[in-house]
Amino acid sequence: MTTPFGQSESKNAERRDDELVELVNARELAKILSLSERTLYRLKSTGELPKPVVLGGSVRWRLSEIRQWIAKGCPRPVKPK
């Protein structure tokens, strides 16, 4: 099966309520966003990306959350006063 980004379905997937949740690693996400992995981790550390899922020592992002974030225009988080 191919995703809207033209990639084949990842082996990094989990099931939630009969729905397949695709997870992508930093390399895959950087490629989707046309960024370097270093820039991706910089955005993660400043909270500018959706929160990742940590599985053991592995960091993954839910592709559905990334799509929603992109659809909203990649908003930056609101800093509390």
Secondary structure, 3 states (H helix, E strand, C coil): CECCCCCECCCCEEEECCEEEEEECHHHHHHHHCCCHHHHHHHHHCCCCCCCEEECCEEEEEHHHHHHHHHCCCCCCCCCC
